[in-house]
Amino acid sequence: MSILSEFKAFAVKGNVVDMAVGIIIGAAFGKIVSSFVGDVIMPPIGLLIGGVDFSDLAITLKAAEGDIPAVMLSYGKFIQTILDFVIVAFAIFMGIKVINRLKREEEAAPEAPAAPSREEELLSEIRDLLKAQQHKP
């Protein structure tokens, strides 16, 4: 089997395609969460602590000299990234929690008893007829 045919067999497997779709959706979801944190959550928090924009929080380790830019320790961006992670992790946790609850409800739902087969119906009729004959004097 050539490498090309092996790769083709690997690439078209269902789990690989599902994983690729998950990664693409996850990347898009990450952008949404980053925007939510940066544009919706962080401004009010910054306002509450005195108008501070977290993404601008940094410590200058070395000032700029001529054409050489300053060396900055941008801990505000790190704080924002941590909040992004916490929100994404919480959203995934809630999604999995809902899925697990739906699975439990699905498993707990009792199945309707199967209708008796034609043979069982006939056997029941025969049994009832035999009982009726035994009770006759």
N, C-alpha and C positions, 0 to 999 in steps of 0.2 A: 504494500500500500504506500503510495507516494505521500510526501509531506503535504502537498496541496490537497489531496483527497482527505487526509487525516484532519487537516485544518478545517476543511469544509464540513466534515462530519461533526467536529467540535463546535463550530460556529453556529450551526443551525439547530443544535439541541435546544430544547425548550427552556432549560434552566439558564443557559447563557443569554438567550434573548430576553427572558424575564429579568435577569440581573441587569442587563443593559438598560432596559426600560426603567427599572428601579433607580439606577444611578442617574439617569437623565432627569427623572422626576425629582429625585433627591437634590440634585444640583439646583434645579429651579426653585424648589422649596427652600433651600438654603438662602437663595437671593431674596425671596419674599421675607424670610425671618430676619435677615440682616437689615432690610429696609424697615421692617416693623420696629426692630430694636433701635436702629439709628435715627429714624425719622419720627417715630411715635412715642416710644418709651423713654429714650434718653433725654429729649428736650425738657419734658416736665421734671424729670429727676434733676437735671442740671439747673433748672429754674428754682427748684426747692432748696438746692444747696448753694444758691447765690449766683445763678446765671452761668455756671461753669458748663462748657461743652466738653464732654468726656473725650471726644476724639482729638481735642486740642491739648489735653493734659499731657505734659511731657517735662522731662528734666533735661536741661542743656548740659551735656557732659563736656563739650568743647565748643566755644564760640566760633562763628564763621570767621575765616581769615581770607580776605581777597576772594579768589575764585573757589576756595575750598568751602563746601557747605558745613554748617554746624553739625556736630554729632549729638543726636537727640535720643533719649530713652523715652519712647512714646508709650507710657503705661496706660494712657486713656484708651488707646486702640485695643490694648490687651483686655481691659475691663469690658469693653464693648464686645469683643470676641467671646469672652467668657459668658456674657449675658446671651449672646446668640446661641451658644452651645446649650445653655440651660433651657432656653425656650424650645429649641429643636428637640432636645432630649425629653422635655415634658410633653411636647406635642406627640412625639412617637410613643411615649408611655401611655398617653390617653388613647391614642389610636389602637394600640395593642390591647389595652384594657377593654375597649368597646368590642373588638373582634373576639376576645376571649369570652366576654359575656354572651355574645351572640352564639358562639359555639356551644357554651354550656346550656343555653336555652334550647338550642336545636337538639342537643343530646338528651335533655330532660323531657322534651316533648314526647309523650307516649305515642307509640304507633297504634293505629287502629287495627283491631284484630282482623286477620285475613278472613274473608268470606269462606265458608266451607266449600270444599270441592264437590263436584257432582257425585262422586263416589261416597263421600261422607253423608251427603243428603240421602242417597239411596239406602245406605246402611242404617241411618237413623229411622227412616221410614220402615225398614224391615224390623228393626228392634221394637218400634212402637206397635207394629202389627202382631208380633210374637207376644208382647206383653198383653195386648188386648185379647188374644186367643187364650192365654193362660188364665185369665180372670173370668172367662165365660164358664158357666156351670155345665 
